[in-house]
Amino acid sequence: MQNNKTPASLTQASADNRTLAKQLDNRHIQLIAIGGAIGTGLFMGSGKTINLSGSSIIFTYAIIGFFLFFVMRALGELLLSNSRYNSFADFAGEYLGAWASFFIGWTYWLSWVVACIGDVVVIGGYMRFWFPDLSLWIPAFGALALMLIMNMLSVRIFGEMEFWFAIIKVVAIIALLLAGFAMVMSGYTSPQGVKASFSHLTESGTVFPHGISGFIAGFQIALFSFVGIELIGVAAAETKNPETNLPRAINAIPLRILLFYVLSLACIISVSSWHHISPNSSPFVGLFSLAGLPAAAAIVNFVVLTSALSSANSGVFSTSRMLFGLAKENAAPRALGKLSSLNIPLRGLLLSGLCMFSGAALLFIIPSVMTVFTLLSTLSAILLIFIWSMILFSWLAYRKQRPELHCASHYRLPGGTIMAWSCLLFFMLMLCALALKPDTRTGLMIAPLWFIWLVIVWRSQRAGIGRLVLKKQTDE
């Protein structure tokens, strides 16, 4: 009998002691960083932001990218200060307290659940390019199912999927830049009579078509475009040679923002003109449609479809890892802290998938793609502002509590404390900007309910632990 029990006990012990495998190479982490810097908000939401901000949308993306680069530098310094950190929830818990790990972990989980739902909503909209009568829920649920199945198999499969998704995005944007530049140089005129010209960027009524309020309102969708830029902080635990690969990926962010956001949007406005860009569809698809090239538009639609799939894939991956980390810190059910035989947090993956499927049911209630996308992207942006702010507050606490680590760091935050507070002030202004428009104001009003719920759960959990400790002391 003893021999029969031993293998089972060893199997259980090995299951409890499994750790996340380091299967992501440098090429994976670099392309994950690129994929995170090219979000669905760029392809789908930039039409609405251009409609609100005109050509000043270029400044919008440049400003957001500027501040988020410093957030990522703070994230990089913190992660590299201690090899035990698996994600930002770990250093938040150490420097701000256990409550911070609890809040940041669960909020990041929810932000990706919401973002993933928004992405699959967009996938349904893209599929209607080829199948106008297709019900939105069919491609939405189909994409979610595909992402869940692929993530159940291996973290390397996730890395490979993100690698090729990002390659498609990069190739498409470079092709768009080359085509747009050629159209401008040749003086191409669309069937609508729009002549491609760089003058569309500065012509009267284009820079701030709706005044400063329109410019500020454009930040909401633009913020959502950067959802996922912090994903390399979640993938750090499964990255080979993070000391080399993480700084390399973060340092390339400014160049990527210049290429993928600033130049591509300038190209779109130059070819299509601000007046002819629809707020309810992708301007990337619209550029080629206006030029009378339907085959090219179909190709671009495929590209933006893969972009949404990439973002959904990131959401499925990151939510499962965050639940795994929370369970290890006793901030989530312990069952979520166990890995499958393939070193995948399968239970967390299935729980997140169930929540995403439930959220995607919104398609049955609100059939308008852009209405659902705006609501979900606003919620996700608010939650991400909280995450990015907590990263900065953690850095400030680290700078104060462990100055020796900061002095020894080879990857410090440029600008130090002044830049950290500048970023926090910028995020505060972004929250104020969300209150300007009715469609974004709704998300701003809903978001506090989540934090109220977290406070209730946190206090309940702390009270339960206190009762257990008191009972133990009484028994002794």
MOPE-V915680 format. One record per run of one state. SS is the DSSP state (alpha for helix, beta for strand, coil for the rest). FROM is the first residue (numbers start at 1). LEN is the number of residues. Records with the same first field share a line. If there is no record, write none. Layout:
SS: FROM-LEN + FROM-LEN
This chain:
coil: 1-1 + 18-6 + 25-1 + 38-2 + 82-6 + 97-1 + 128-8 + 154-1 + 187-2 + 190-5 + 196-2 + 202-9 + 218-1 + 226-5 + 240-2 + 252-1 + 273-1 + 277-6 + 291-3 + 329-5 + 338-8 + 361-1 + 366-3 + 402-1 + 409-7 + 434-4 + 476-1
alpha: 2-16 + 26-12 + 40-42 + 88-9 + 98-30 + 136-18 + 155-32 + 198-4 + 211-7 + 219-7 + 231-8 + 242-10 + 253-20 + 274-3 + 283-8 + 294-35 + 334-4 + 346-15 + 362-4 + 369-33 + 403-6 + 416-18 + 438-38
beta: 24-1 + 189-1 + 195-1 + 239-1
